[in-house]
């Protein structure tokens, strides 16, 4: 018959599991009360069956009285460890090794014996005094040389040296400053702009107020802008500024040196159109007709002024073609990407 225990809460008689240890926690299936099995309950005699079986819990309480580590027995071997593991006796061999070492140490002459010096690798002039093998390609390096003629390796430093470096001079350094194809036209345009500016200002003061005075002032403004364009051209900043200044100067030249003389020849005053004849005429009636004559249009034109204006136009055209040439444009393109 099973052993039983009474629940302390609902007073139900519960059957204990077989071989339940002391300290095991159980619970009542009716009221879910938890209790611990004592030594008295575990050793109690079998009685009549109870109403239900006591259920196991998920926890287990360790007994309070754990033994101390000092009270545990120390392990002991039953016999000698040498017999257990079949270990040989090493006393005889140890005595032999000790005896041989003492005999070697006892030699006093060995204490003062000098160790042989290690052979030092020759370097510098000593190494070049005889032929040797290359450290890289194992080729033959002639006497008096430190660079291998096969692979160009320096035997002293281990660096690769190109033989062409010794045969050819180094390349010249890149030119610094403004190239001549930019400096010459830039300086010429800047100098011409300065001279035209000064001349225009002086002439604007000397002439009477009117169309010519405003013309000289406009020429001074264009010439000053040309000086600025020449400065930008010499600095490698812009090509278009100088081209624009030259174009404005060409427009002023066409108006002042070509267009204005033609306008003055066609709309000249009466005194400039009529000339007095110096030929004596005996007939009095014909004398009035012979005293005056009109100048033709070709004679009224200022040929020198028009010729100078055409010369300036040709110079402008040559400068425009040169500034648009591939070398000049290539220089400014390179300056734009690599300032």
C-alpha positions as CSV (number, residue, x, y, z in Angstrom):
1,X,0.0,0.0,0.0
2,X,1.3,3.5,-0.7
3,X,2.5,6.1,1.8
4,X,0.3,9.1,2.4
5,X,0.5,12.6,3.6
6,X,-2.1,15.1,4.6
7,X,-2.4,18.5,3.0
8,X,-2.0,21.3,5.6
9,X,-4.5,23.6,3.8
10,X,-7.4,21.5,2.6
11,X,-6.7,18.4,4.8
12,X,-6.8,16.1,1.8
13,X,-5.0,12.7,2.1
14,X,-2.5,12.5,-0.8
15,X,-0.5,9.5,-2.0
16,X,3.3,10.0,-2.0
17,X,5.4,8.8,-5.0
18,X,7.5,5.8,-4.5
19,X,11.1,6.4,-3.3
20,X,10.5,10.1,-2.8
21,X,13.7,11.8,-1.4
22,X,13.7,14.1,1.6
23,X,13.4,17.7,0.7
24,X,11.3,17.1,-2.4
25,X,8.6,19.8,-3.0
26,X,5.2,18.6,-3.9
27,X,1.8,20.3,-4.4
28,X,-1.8,19.4,-3.7
29,X,-3.8,18.8,-6.9
30,X,-6.9,20.3,-5.3
31,X,-5.8,23.5,-3.7
32,X,-2.4,23.9,-5.3
33,X,-0.7,24.2,-1.9
34,X,3.0,23.5,-2.0
35,X,4.8,21.6,0.8
36,X,8.1,19.8,1.4
37,X,8.5,16.1,2.1
38,X,10.3,15.7,5.5
39,X,12.3,12.7,6.6
40,X,9.4,11.6,8.8
41,X,7.0,11.5,5.9
42,X,9.5,9.8,3.6
43,X,10.1,7.0,6.2
44,X,6.5,6.6,7.3
45,X,4.8,3.2,7.0
46,X,2.3,2.4,4.2
47,X,-1.3,3.1,4.9
48,X,-4.6,3.0,3.0
49,X,-4.6,4.8,-0.3
50,X,-5.4,8.5,-0.3
51,X,-7.8,10.6,-2.3
52,X,-5.3,11.7,-4.9
53,X,-1.6,11.6,-5.8
54,X,0.7,14.4,-4.7
55,X,2.0,16.2,-7.9
56,X,5.7,17.1,-8.4
57,X,6.7,20.8,-8.6
58,X,9.3,22.3,-11.0
59,X,11.6,23.5,-8.2
60,X,13.7,21.6,-5.8
61,X,15.2,22.8,-2.6
62,X,18.7,21.9,-1.8
63,X,19.2,20.6,1.7
64,X,20.7,23.2,4.1
65,X,23.4,21.1,5.6
66,X,26.0,20.8,2.8
67,X,29.4,19.3,3.9
68,X,32.4,21.6,3.9
69,X,35.3,21.1,1.4
70,X,37.7,20.6,4.3
71,X,35.7,17.6,5.5
72,X,36.0,15.8,2.1
73,X,38.5,12.9,2.0
74,X,41.6,13.4,0.0
75,X,42.3,10.9,-2.8
76,X,45.1,8.4,-2.1
77,X,46.7,5.9,-4.5
78,X,46.7,2.3,-3.4
79,X,50.4,1.7,-4.3
80,X,53.5,3.5,-5.7
81,X,52.8,5.8,-8.7
82,X,55.9,4.4,-10.6
83,X,54.4,0.9,-10.4
84,X,51.0,2.2,-11.4
85,X,52.2,4.0,-14.5
86,X,55.2,1.7,-15.2
87,X,57.8,4.6,-15.0
88,X,61.5,3.7,-15.3
89,X,64.1,4.7,-12.8
90,X,66.2,7.6,-14.2
91,X,68.7,8.0,-11.5
92,X,71.5,6.1,-13.3
93,X,71.2,8.1,-16.5
94,X,71.1,11.4,-14.6
95,X,74.2,10.4,-12.7
96,X,75.9,9.7,-16.0
97,X,75.0,13.0,-17.6
98,X,76.1,14.9,-14.5
99,X,79.4,13.1,-14.5
100,X,80.1,13.9,-18.2
101,X,79.2,17.6,-17.8
102,X,81.5,18.0,-14.8
103,X,84.4,16.6,-16.8
104,X,83.7,19.0,-19.6
105,X,83.4,22.0,-17.3
106,X,86.4,21.0,-15.4
107,X,88.7,21.9,-18.4
108,X,90.1,25.3,-17.5
109,X,91.6,25.9,-20.9
110,X,88.1,25.9,-22.5
111,X,87.0,28.9,-20.4
112,X,89.7,31.1,-22.0
113,X,89.2,29.8,-25.5
114,X,88.3,32.6,-28.0
115,X,85.3,32.1,-30.2
116,X,85.9,32.2,-33.9
117,X,85.0,35.6,-35.5
118,X,82.2,35.6,-38.0
119,X,83.2,36.6,-41.5
120,X,81.9,40.0,-42.3
121,X,80.3,40.7,-45.7
122,X,82.5,43.1,-47.7
123,X,80.9,46.4,-48.6
124,X,81.9,49.5,-50.6
125,X,85.3,49.5,-52.2
126,X,86.2,46.2,-50.6
127,X,83.2,44.5,-52.4
128,X,84.0,46.2,-55.7
129,X,87.6,45.1,-55.6
130,X,86.6,41.7,-57.0
131,X,83.9,40.3,-59.3
132,X,80.8,39.0,-57.6
133,X,77.3,37.6,-58.2
134,X,74.2,39.9,-58.5
135,X,71.9,39.6,-55.5
136,X,68.8,39.7,-57.8
137,X,69.5,38.0,-61.1
138,X,72.7,36.2,-60.0
139,X,74.5,37.5,-63.0
140,X,78.2,38.5,-63.1
141,X,79.0,41.9,-61.8
142,X,82.5,43.0,-63.1
143,X,85.3,44.1,-60.9
144,X,85.1,47.8,-59.9
145,X,81.3,48.1,-60.5
146,X,78.4,48.1,-58.1
147,X,75.6,48.1,-60.6
148,X,74.6,44.8,-62.3
149,X,74.9,45.3,-66.1
150,X,72.1,42.7,-66.7
151,X,69.3,43.9,-64.4
152,X,70.6,47.3,-63.2
153,X,70.5,46.5,-59.5
154,X,72.8,48.4,-57.1
155,X,74.6,45.8,-55.1
156,X,75.1,48.1,-52.1
157,X,71.6,49.5,-51.7
158,X,69.5,46.9,-53.5
159,X,67.7,49.5,-55.5
160,X,67.1,49.2,-59.2
161,X,69.0,51.8,-61.2
162,X,68.2,52.6,-64.9
163,X,71.4,52.6,-67.0
164,X,69.8,55.2,-69.3
165,X,69.9,57.7,-66.4
166,X,73.7,57.7,-66.5
167,X,74.0,57.8,-70.3
168,X,71.5,60.6,-71.1
169,X,71.2,64.0,-69.4
170,X,68.1,64.7,-67.4
171,X,65.3,66.5,-69.2
172,X,65.2,70.3,-68.9
173,X,62.8,71.7,-66.4
174,X,59.4,72.9,-67.7
175,X,59.4,76.5,-68.8
176,X,58.1,78.9,-66.2
177,X,56.5,82.3,-67.0
178,X,54.6,83.6,-70.0
179,X,55.6,82.0,-73.4
180,X,56.7,84.3,-76.2
181,X,53.6,83.6,-78.4
182,X,51.5,85.2,-75.6
183,X,54.0,87.8,-74.3
184,X,54.8,89.6,-77.6
185,X,51.2,90.3,-78.8
186,X,50.0,91.0,-75.3
187,X,52.7,93.6,-74.6
188,X,52.2,95.2,-78.0
189,X,48.4,95.5,-77.5
190,X,48.9,96.9,-73.9
191,X,51.5,99.5,-75.1
192,X,49.3,100.5,-78.0
193,X,46.3,100.9,-75.7
194,X,48.2,103.1,-73.3
195,X,49.5,105.4,-76.0
196,X,46.0,105.7,-77.6
197,X,44.4,106.4,-74.3
198,X,46.9,109.3,-73.6
199,X,46.6,110.6,-77.2
200,X,42.8,110.5,-77.1
201,X,42.6,112.4,-73.8
202,X,44.9,115.1,-75.1
203,X,43.0,115.5,-78.4
204,X,39.7,115.7,-76.6
205,X,41.0,118.7,-74.7
206,X,42.5,120.4,-77.7
207,X,39.5,120.2,-80.1
208,X,36.4,122.2,-79.9
209,X,33.3,120.8,-78.2
210,X,31.2,118.8,-80.6
211,X,31.3,115.5,-82.5
212,X,35.1,115.3,-82.6
213,X,35.5,115.7,-78.9
214,X,33.0,112.9,-78.1
215,X,34.8,110.8,-80.7
216,X,38.1,111.2,-79.0
217,X,36.6,110.4,-75.6
218,X,35.0,107.2,-76.9
219,X,38.4,106.2,-78.4
220,X,40.0,106.8,-75.0
221,X,37.4,104.5,-73.3
222,X,37.9,101.8,-75.9
223,X,41.7,102.1,-75.6
224,X,41.5,101.8,-71.8
225,X,39.4,98.7,-72.2
226,X,42.0,97.3,-74.6
227,X,44.7,97.8,-71.8
228,X,42.5,95.7,-69.5
229,X,42.1,93.0,-72.1
230,X,45.8,92.9,-72.7
231,X,46.4,92.4,-69.0
232,X,43.9,89.5,-68.9
233,X,45.6,88.1,-72.0
234,X,49.1,88.2,-70.4
235,X,47.8,86.6,-67.2
236,X,46.3,83.8,-69.2
237,X,42.8,84.4,-67.8
238,X,40.8,85.3,-70.9
239,X,41.2,85.7,-74.7
240,X,37.7,87.0,-75.4
241,X,38.3,90.3,-73.6
242,X,41.2,91.3,-75.8
243,X,39.3,90.2,-78.9
244,X,36.3,92.3,-77.9
245,X,38.5,95.3,-77.3
246,X,40.1,95.0,-80.7
247,X,36.7,94.6,-82.3
248,X,35.5,97.8,-80.7
249,X,38.6,99.6,-81.8
250,X,38.1,98.4,-85.4
251,X,34.5,99.8,-85.3
252,X,35.8,103.1,-84.0
253,X,38.5,103.1,-86.8
254,X,35.9,102.4,-89.5
255,X,33.7,105.3,-88.3
256,X,36.4,107.9,-87.6
257,X,39.0,107.1,-90.3
258,X,36.9,105.9,-93.2
259,X,33.2,106.8,-92.7
260,X,33.7,110.4,-91.4
261,X,36.0,111.6,-94.3
262,X,33.5,110.3,-96.9
263,X,30.7,112.1,-95.1
264,X,32.7,115.3,-94.9
265,X,33.5,115.2,-98.6
266,X,29.9,114.8,-99.6
267,X,28.5,117.4,-97.2
268,X,31.3,119.9,-97.2
269,X,30.7,123.7,-96.9
270,X,30.5,126.0,-100.0
271,X,33.8,127.6,-99.3
272,X,35.5,124.1,-99.4
273,X,33.8,123.2,-102.7
274,X,34.7,126.4,-104.8
275,X,38.2,127.4,-105.7
276,X,39.4,130.7,-107.2
277,X,41.1,130.6,-110.6
278,X,44.4,132.5,-111.0
279,X,44.4,132.4,-114.8
280,X,44.1,135.9,-116.3
281,X,41.1,136.3,-118.6
282,X,40.9,139.3,-121.0
283,X,37.1,139.1,-121.6
284,X,35.2,140.8,-118.7
285,X,32.1,138.7,-119.3
286,X,33.9,135.5,-119.1
287,X,36.0,136.5,-116.1
288,X,33.1,135.8,-113.6
289,X,32.8,132.3,-114.9
290,X,36.5,131.6,-114.8
291,X,37.1,132.9,-111.3
292,X,35.4,130.0,-109.5
293,X,35.4,126.2,-110.1
294,X,34.1,123.2,-108.0
295,X,36.4,120.5,-106.6
296,X,35.7,117.0,-107.7
297,X,34.8,114.4,-105.0
298,X,38.1,112.6,-105.3
299,X,40.0,115.8,-104.5
300,X,37.7,116.5,-101.5
301,X,38.4,113.1,-99.9
302,X,41.2,112.9,-97.2
303,X,43.2,110.1,-98.9
304,X,45.8,109.9,-96.1
305,X,43.2,109.5,-93.4
306,X,41.3,106.8,-95.3
307,X,44.6,104.9,-96.1
308,X,45.6,104.9,-92.4
309,X,42.1,103.6,-91.4
310,X,42.4,100.7,-93.9
311,X,45.8,99.9,-92.5
312,X,44.4,99.7,-89.0
313,X,41.7,97.3,-90.3
314,X,44.3,95.0,-91.9
315,X,46.3,95.0,-88.6
316,X,43.1,94.1,-86.7
317,X,42.4,91.3,-89.1
318,X,45.9,89.9,-88.7
319,X,45.7,90.1,-84.9
320,X,42.3,88.4,-84.9
321,X,43.6,85.5,-87.0
322,X,46.6,85.1,-84.8
323,X,44.6,85.1,-81.6
324,X,42.3,82.4,-83.0
325,X,45.2,80.2,-84.0
326,X,45.5,76.7,-82.5
327,X,48.6,77.3,-80.4
328,X,47.1,80.3,-78.6
329,X,43.8,78.6,-78.0
330,X,45.6,75.5,-76.8
331,X,47.5,77.6,-74.3
332,X,44.3,79.1,-72.9
333,X,42.5,75.8,-72.8
334,X,45.4,74.3,-70.8
335,X,45.4,77.3,-68.4
336,X,41.7,76.8,-67.9
337,X,41.9,73.2,-66.8
338,X,45.4,73.4,-65.2
339,X,45.8,76.9,-63.7
